Structures are given as structure tokens and as C-alpha cells.
């Protein structure tokens, strides 16, 4: 039971209320309200951040960087065509969060501040070198996201401090992707997740490689030394195997986790690290390869860039990459389906109905 709910209109008022003993900030409510519902935590004063316009700011700065206010929802990130193009792994990570009803309520700031090692947005933000902007209502400062976490469920935030937003540097030409291992495809907390960012030259020689892991340690983590292992080399089997072994060695999975055995999780860290490091779609994006896709489904025309790895079906791309869950596998006798533009050419897709 929530004993006291307040909705301040200014940052200074919100921070002052947040400094009171037992106060909890509420953004999207997808974590805080669950704590109350299942009895995990008894809430006293709940300080809503929903009326603070500063947390809703989104802008592209002149240096090419992106600023996302902490109140930006996962759905706003996942559905933004420019973010999909420039920060594909971030869009993919936010798209994997819960269900649509969770994504339209849950915020980027809430996902990061909860400090769960399984946070789907954390890995992409880490590989893109995101900075966190923090305020106490009177003054503020910024720090790298990699320095923000101090333990499971713990951050550097002091009582009454608020995350204003995230500055994400311009990554330049690169390839990146997010992958999550779970028992099911949707509405699942990751057993292990991995995000890879790769930059290569025209010959395919690696200029930069960053690899982040989720649920592999008490906090989301970057794999140390990954860039050094890959720099100046082709991403062949030897390099990828070296990176995967380093990821597994650095993993510190929880011993007490009820979701899976820690040794299994450590082995899966090596698996997802290897997959992401050698994933064809990541390197193709880094080289500038792309596939244009547009479609008209559910009465709505959509035009976005879709990067498809070899072996991925069109249905998978429509549902998982474009988020058009109205596309479904139809009966074998289906003779018509949606019209999809692939590389500018219209194609009728049989076997897929609305």
C-alpha cells in the first residue's frame, strides 16, 4: 500500500522530497509498483517524476551525439527510425524489454537506475559509451555509465539525486547488435545478454570492438581487453574464440540465482559473446551494407532500414526487427499476403497473413 504520493512540478522540489527518509522516485512504475504489489518492499512516500519536462527532452546535438532524457520510454527509443539507423543495438535492446504495454510505460532512466544486471538497455548504452547526467536539484554532473553501477541494485546515486538523461556519442560508421538468451522469445528476463559494437575498415580489419554482457555479473559489464584483442586484425575464428574465452573468464554470475545454474550461465556467456563477435549482420553493418525494407501492414505504411542476417526469415524480420506483430504465419494454402518492398522491389509474401 502506497502511504503518500506526490507529484512535484520542478526538479528542485522533486529532489528535496526525494531526500526524505524512505522516499522512492517513480518514473514509469514498471518496477516500483511491482515491488509494492508482491510485498518485496513497503513504500512510504512515492515521488512521481512524470510531470518533469526536463526528463522528457530528446535532441540531436551538433557534434552528432544523441541526448535522451531519463523519462524517454523504451517504445520511443525502439520505434524512432533515426535511432534505429544510428544506434541499432540500442533500438534492439529497448525493443526486447517486456511487452508493448511495459515498453510504453517503462523509461530508460528507470531501467538503468534499478541497476538490475539483466537490464536490456544497459548493454547497448555501455558499448555506445553513454554518459549519465545527474542532478540534486541545484547542481549537476556527468559520469560514464560504466562508473554508475556499484553492485546489484546499487548505483552511485545519493538520496535525492535524479538522473536527468543520457548523452550518447556519435559512434561513426559501425555495426552493432543486441542478443538475449532466455527460455522464451518475449516477456523474458535475460539469462544472459550480449551487445557487440564493431568498426572495421574497407578490408574488414577491425578498428574497434566493444562487448557488453548482461546478467553475467552483479552489474552490466564491458568485457575488458576486447578492443585490444581485435584491433588491427580480421575477426577470424582465433580472434573470436579469444574474445569469447575472455568474456567467460571475466563473468561473475550469481551463485544464488534461481533462474539458472551459475556454471551454465558462464558457459552461455562464451556462447553469446562468440555469436555477437562473429555475427555476419554486425560486420555487414560496420561495412555499410544494408537492406531497405518498407511495408504496409495493419493499415499503416512503415518505411525503415532492416538489417537481416543470413538465414533469418522475412516473418522474423517483420515481427522482431520491425515490431509488426500483426504479421503471422498463415496457412500453407494462402495465396496472398502483405506487399513488402525489398531493395525497392515490391514482393507479395505468401504464407503470412495479418
C-alpha positions as a printed NumPy array, in Angstrom:
array([[  0.   ,   0.   ,   0.   ],
       [  1.369,   3.414,  -1.001],
       [  1.047,   5.695,   2.011],
       [  1.859,   9.004,   0.334],
       [  2.027,  10.009,  -3.341],
       [  3.336,  13.378,  -4.503],
       [  3.858,  14.787,  -7.994],
       [  6.277,  17.741,  -7.882],
       [  6.432,  20.188, -10.788],
       [ 10.095,  21.219, -10.512],
       [ 13.397,  19.377, -10.251],
       [ 14.404,  21.163,  -7.05 ],
       [ 11.118,  20.218,  -5.381],
       [ 11.433,  16.595,  -6.529],
       [ 14.991,  16.284,  -5.214],
       [ 14.048,  17.87 ,  -1.886],
       [ 11.184,  15.41 ,  -1.451],
       [ 13.461,  12.548,  -2.511],
       [ 15.911,  13.348,   0.269],
       [ 13.324,  12.48 ,   2.909],
       [ 13.829,   9.136,   4.629],
       [ 12.066,   6.277,   2.862],
       [ 11.154,   8.286,  -0.249],
       [ 11.17 ,   6.461,  -3.599],
       [ 11.173,   8.033,  -7.065],
       [  8.566,   6.815,  -9.555],
       [  9.161,   7.114, -13.314],
       [  7.274,   4.536, -15.422],
       [  6.294,   2.431, -12.412],
       [  7.052,  -0.908, -14.056],
       [  9.451,  -1.819, -11.23 ],
       [  8.359,   0.292,  -8.253],
       [  4.695,  -0.716,  -8.406],
       [  5.694,  -4.378,  -8.69 ],
       [  7.783,  -4.055,  -5.513],
       [  4.669,  -2.866,  -3.712],
       [  2.351,  -5.448,  -5.253],
       [  4.437,  -8.51 ,  -4.369],
       [  5.431,  -7.243,  -0.922],
       [  9.109,  -7.041,  -1.789],
       [  9.31 ,  -3.527,  -0.448],
       [  6.963,  -1.408,   1.633],
       [  6.666,   2.012,   0.08 ],
       [  6.304,   5.153,   2.131],
       [  6.384,   8.384,   0.145],
       [  6.39 ,   7.919,  -3.619],
       [  7.728,  10.905,  -5.548],
       [  6.463,  10.901,  -9.126],
       [  8.785,  12.251, -11.832],
       [  6.18 ,  12.192, -14.582],
       [  5.479,  15.943, -14.598],
       [  9.133,  16.976, -15.008],
       [  9.589,  18.174, -18.575],
       [ 13.397,  18.107, -18.232],
       [ 13.268,  14.301, -18.149],
       [ 11.354,  14.132, -21.435],
       [ 13.893,  16.026, -23.526],
       [ 15.268,  14.383, -26.658],
       [ 17.645,  16.062, -29.074],
       [ 20.418,  15.569, -31.608],
       [ 23.397,  17.805, -30.825],
       [ 25.667,  19.476, -33.383],
       [ 28.527,  17.059, -32.703],
       [ 26.278,  14.18 , -33.821],
       [ 25.618,  12.876, -30.316],
       [ 22.166,  11.965, -29.059],
       [ 20.692,  13.175, -25.774],
       [ 17.844,  11.143, -24.29 ],
       [ 16.051,  12.36 , -21.2  ],
       [ 15.672,   9.773, -18.457],
       [ 11.893,   9.826, -18.959],
       [ 12.169,   8.596, -22.554],
       [ 10.273,   5.325, -22.847],
       [ 11.612,   2.113, -24.33 ],
       [  8.992,   2.278, -27.07 ],
       [ 10.046,   5.798, -28.053],
       [ 13.622,   4.59 , -28.474],
       [ 12.723,   1.344, -30.248],
       [ 10.348,   2.991, -32.732],
       [ 12.494,   6.001, -33.662],
       [ 13.786,   5.46 , -37.252],
       [ 16.845,   7.659, -36.737],
       [ 17.853,   5.803, -33.564],
       [ 17.32 ,   2.51 , -35.387],
       [ 19.694,   3.695, -38.093],
       [ 22.391,   5.3  , -35.962],
       [ 22.194,   3.227, -32.763],
       [ 20.721,  -0.124, -33.904],
       [ 21.746,  -2.075, -30.802],
       [ 20.019,   0.418, -28.507],
       [ 16.795,   0.152, -30.503],
       [ 17.038,  -3.652, -30.391],
       [ 17.696,  -3.704, -26.649],
       [ 14.759,  -1.427, -25.874],
       [ 12.523,  -3.454, -28.204],
       [ 13.275,  -6.6  , -26.2  ],
       [ 12.024,  -5.125, -22.911],
       [  8.884,  -6.89 , -21.669],
       [  5.697,  -6.446, -23.653],
       [  4.432,  -3.426, -25.571],
       [  2.466,  -2.268, -22.515],
       [  5.706,  -2.308, -20.487],
       [  7.705,  -0.537, -23.188],
       [  5.269,   2.381, -23.496],
       [  5.398,   2.955, -19.72 ],
       [  8.902,   1.914, -18.68 ],
       [ 11.636,   4.514, -19.045],
       [ 15.28 ,   4.42 , -19.975],
       [ 16.207,   6.128, -16.702],
       [ 14.194,   3.687, -14.639],
       [ 15.73 ,   0.688, -16.37 ],
       [ 19.241,   1.986, -15.655],
       [ 18.595,   3.236, -12.107],
       [ 17.01 ,  -0.027, -10.978],
       [ 20.514,  -1.396, -11.626],
       [ 19.372,  -4.91 , -12.436],
       [ 22.204,  -6.867, -14.11 ],
       [ 19.641,  -8.044, -16.677],
       [ 18.589,  -4.533, -17.829],
       [ 18.215,  -4.775, -21.618],
       [ 19.104,  -1.132, -22.301],
       [ 22.288,  -1.158, -20.219],
       [ 24.486,  -3.214, -22.564],
       [ 23.766,  -1.087, -25.631],
       [ 24.319,   2.117, -23.649],
       [ 27.65 ,   0.751, -22.404],
       [ 29.029,  -0.139, -25.841],
       [ 27.97 ,   3.265, -27.18 ],
       [ 29.897,   4.966, -24.369],
       [ 26.884,   6.692, -22.814],
       [ 27.335,   9.336, -20.143],
       [ 24.83 ,   9.772, -17.309],
       [ 23.726,  13.272, -16.334],
       [ 22.849,  13.53 , -12.627],
       [ 21.339,  16.397, -10.606],
       [ 20.469,  17.088,  -6.979],
       [ 18.126,  19.918,  -7.96 ],
       [ 20.752,  22.621,  -7.539],
       [ 23.829,  21.414,  -9.376],
       [ 24.671,  18.564, -11.674],
       [ 27.477,  16.454, -13.065],
       [ 28.064,  13.74 , -15.643],
       [ 29.857,  10.418, -15.454],
       [ 30.35 ,   7.404, -17.736],
       [ 27.673,   4.752, -17.386],
       [ 30.488,   2.254, -16.762],
       [ 31.151,   4.08 , -13.458],
       [ 27.476,   4.406, -12.496],
       [ 26.915,   0.882, -11.141],
       [ 28.43 ,  -0.237,  -7.844],
       [ 26.59 ,  -3.538,  -7.299],
       [ 23.378,  -5.446,  -7.939],
       [ 20.569,  -2.932,  -7.458],
       [ 23.071,  -0.252,  -6.398],
       [ 24.336,   2.883,  -8.121],
       [ 26.398,   5.934,  -7.194],
       [ 23.214,   7.993,  -6.75 ],
       [ 22.801,   9.6  ,  -3.356],
       [ 19.43 ,  10.045,  -1.676],
       [ 17.555,  12.783,  -3.501],
       [ 19.641,  12.704,  -6.685],
       [ 17.945,  12.191, -10.037],
       [ 19.247,  11.003, -13.404],
       [ 18.332,  13.708, -15.908],
       [ 19.331,  11.836, -19.035],
       [ 21.996,  10.2  , -21.171],
       [ 24.419,  11.64 , -23.702],
       [ 25.354,   9.042, -26.318],
       [ 28.36 ,   9.972, -28.51 ],
       [ 28.224,   9.691, -32.272],
       [ 29.609,   6.183, -32.936],
       [ 30.506,   6.878, -36.557],
       [ 30.339,   4.032, -39.108],
       [ 29.918,   0.793, -37.196],
       [ 27.924,  -2.372, -36.802],
       [ 26.146,  -3.298, -33.584],
       [ 23.565,  -5.754, -32.336],
       [ 21.917,  -6.965, -29.134],
       [ 21.094, -10.58 , -28.283],
       [ 19.258, -12.019, -25.297],
       [ 19.22 , -15.645, -24.197],
       [ 16.068, -16.734, -22.374],
       [ 13.612, -19.579, -22.04 ],
       [ 11.178, -17.87 , -24.389],
       [ 11.223, -15.196, -27.089],
       [  9.159, -12.474, -25.413],
       [  8.465, -11.007, -21.963],
       [ 11.536, -12.722, -20.58 ],
       [ 14.281, -11.634, -18.203],
       [ 17.61 , -12.483, -19.796],
       [ 19.555, -15.489, -18.57 ],
       [ 22.454, -13.843, -20.409],
       [ 22.576, -10.973, -22.882],
       [ 25.327,  -9.553, -25.066],
       [ 25.785,  -6.384, -27.095],
       [ 28.571,  -6.023, -29.638],
       [ 29.806,  -2.94 , -31.471],
       [ 32.278,  -3.427, -34.311],
       [ 34.09 ,  -0.932, -36.502],
       [ 36.11 ,  -2.205, -39.479],
       [ 37.941,  -0.687, -42.433],
       [ 37.255,  -1.426, -46.088],
       [ 39.405,  -4.568, -45.928],
       [ 37.47 ,  -5.895, -42.929],
       [ 40.289,  -5.2  , -40.471],
       [ 38.901,  -4.368, -37.047],
       [ 39.351,  -0.81 , -35.817],
       [ 37.275,  -1.164, -32.649],
       [ 35.264,  -3.823, -30.864],
       [ 33.241,  -3.385, -27.7  ],
       [ 31.342,  -6.164, -26.   ],
       [ 28.925,  -5.752, -23.083],
       [ 27.28 ,  -8.51 , -21.062],
       [ 24.097,  -8.606, -19.027],
       [ 23.289, -10.993, -16.157],
       [ 26.891, -12.192, -16.254],
       [ 27.939, -10.31 , -13.109],
       [ 26.323,  -8.265, -10.315],
       [ 26.166,  -5.329, -12.747],
       [ 26.012,  -4.918, -16.526],
       [ 29.63 ,  -5.064, -17.664],
       [ 32.004,  -4.333, -20.511],
       [ 34.433,  -7.1  , -21.434],
       [ 37.876,  -5.689, -20.692],
       [ 40.511,  -6.045, -23.389],
       [ 38.105,  -6.938, -26.199],
       [ 39.157,  -3.945, -28.31 ],
       [ 42.842,  -4.729, -27.856],
       [ 42.344,  -8.367, -28.848],
       [ 40.61 ,  -7.408, -32.103],
       [ 42.406,  -4.19 , -33.105],
       [ 44.249,  -4.453, -36.428],
       [ 43.047,  -8.   , -37.067],
       [ 40.369,  -9.733, -39.096],
       [ 37.561, -11.168, -36.982],
       [ 38.545, -14.757, -37.699],
       [ 37.948, -17.823, -35.541],
       [ 41.083, -17.282, -33.495],
       [ 40.173, -13.714, -32.508],
       [ 36.542, -14.531, -31.801],
       [ 37.499, -17.536, -29.666],
       [ 39.945, -15.398, -27.699],
       [ 37.264, -12.78 , -27.   ],
       [ 34.697, -15.418, -26.008],
       [ 37.123, -17.013, -23.537],
       [ 37.943, -13.612, -22.048],
       [ 34.231, -12.876, -21.608],
       [ 33.652, -16.192, -19.818],
       [ 36.705, -15.642, -17.595],
       [ 35.515, -12.183, -16.551],
       [ 31.932, -13.278, -15.865],
       [ 30.902, -13.434, -12.204],
       [ 27.409, -14.971, -12.23 ],
       [ 25.368, -15.089,  -9.038],
       [ 25.69 , -18.35 ,  -7.148],
       [ 22.23 , -17.991,  -5.588],
       [ 20.307, -17.313,  -8.811],
       [ 17.138, -19.381,  -9.143],
       [ 16.895, -18.751, -12.899],
       [ 19.795, -20.983, -13.903],
       [ 22.942, -22.65 , -12.649],
       [ 25.93 , -20.238, -12.481],
       [ 28.201, -22.595, -14.413],
       [ 25.607, -22.869, -17.187],
       [ 25.404, -19.078, -17.261],
       [ 29.18 , -18.826, -17.531],
       [ 29.197, -21.247, -20.477],
       [ 26.41 , -19.281, -22.151],
       [ 28.426, -16.082, -21.742],
       [ 31.058, -17.613, -24.018],
       [ 28.359, -18.706, -26.477],
       [ 26.638, -15.306, -26.805],
       [ 29.989, -13.487, -26.863],
       [ 31.13 , -15.679, -29.748],
       [ 27.848, -15.26 , -31.625],
       [ 27.885, -11.495, -31.345],
       [ 31.552, -11.14 , -32.244],
       [ 31.217, -13.201, -35.416],
       [ 27.597, -12.295, -36.259],
       [ 27.534, -11.575, -40.012],
       [ 24.991,  -8.789, -39.672],
       [ 27.198,  -6.857, -37.252],
       [ 30.185,  -6.823, -39.591],
       [ 27.969,  -6.077, -42.592],
       [ 26.55 ,  -3.039, -40.823],
       [ 30.094,  -1.952, -39.986],
       [ 30.997,  -2.119, -43.69 ],
       [ 27.915,  -0.128, -44.596],
       [ 25.831,  -2.989, -46.017],
       [ 22.116,  -2.594, -45.553],
       [ 18.769,  -3.794, -46.745],
       [ 15.938,  -1.363, -47.23 ],
       [ 12.501,  -2.568, -46.241],
       [  9.149,  -0.881, -46.355],
       [  5.741,  -2.407, -45.831],
       [  2.086,  -1.729, -45.399],
       [  0.512,  -3.82 , -42.673],
       [ -2.458,  -3.279, -40.377],
       [ -3.435,  -0.215, -42.407],
       [ -0.185,   1.576, -41.644],
       [  2.693,   2.24 , -44.004],
       [  6.121,   1.861, -42.485],
       [  9.486,   2.653, -44.037],
       [ 12.585,   1.618, -42.101],
       [ 16.001,   0.127, -42.604],
       [ 16.199,  -3.52 , -41.647],
       [ 19.46 ,  -5.42 , -41.287],
       [ 18.885,  -9.133, -41.791],
       [ 21.402, -11.839, -41.068],
       [ 21.661, -14.849, -43.406],
       [ 19.062, -17.448, -42.503],
       [ 16.576, -15.01 , -40.984],
       [ 13.09 , -15.309, -42.408],
       [ 11.05 , -12.369, -43.621],
       [  8.455, -13.149, -40.947],
       [ 11.157, -12.872, -38.277],
       [ 12.246,  -9.505, -39.662],
       [  8.688,  -8.19 , -39.795],
       [  7.862,  -9.265, -36.254],
       [ 11.164,  -8.993, -34.408],
       [ 13.045,  -6.251, -36.236],
       [ 10.167,  -4.045, -37.401],
       [  7.946,  -4.824, -34.411],
       [  4.946,  -5.593, -36.651],
       [  3.489,  -8.366, -34.537],
       [  0.303,  -8.412, -36.612],
       [  2.241, -10.395, -39.215],
       [  1.668, -14.086, -38.561],
       [  2.475, -17.351, -40.246],
       [ -0.537, -18.237, -42.359],
       [ -1.85 , -21.489, -43.746],
       [  0.133, -23.181, -46.473],
       [ -2.698, -22.569, -48.955],
       [ -2.512, -18.81 , -48.513],
       [ -2.16 , -17.229, -51.927],
       [ -1.731, -13.61 , -50.908],
       [ -0.13 , -11.669, -48.141],
       [  1.315,  -8.271, -47.385],
       [  3.264,  -6.399, -50.014],
       [  6.817,  -5.735, -48.864],
       [  9.458,  -3.613, -50.564],
       [ 12.824,  -5.395, -50.56 ],
       [ 15.673,  -3.413, -52.112],
       [ 12.999,  -1.192, -53.658],
       [ 11.123,  -4.04 , -55.364],
       [  7.552,  -4.944, -54.298],
       [  7.113,  -8.563, -53.227],
       [  3.929, -10.367, -52.222],
       [  4.681, -12.611, -49.289],
       [  2.631, -15.831, -49.355],
       [  2.081, -17.78 , -46.18 ],
       [  1.983, -14.689, -43.986],
       [ -1.369, -13.276, -43.011],
       [ -2.457, -10.389, -40.862]])
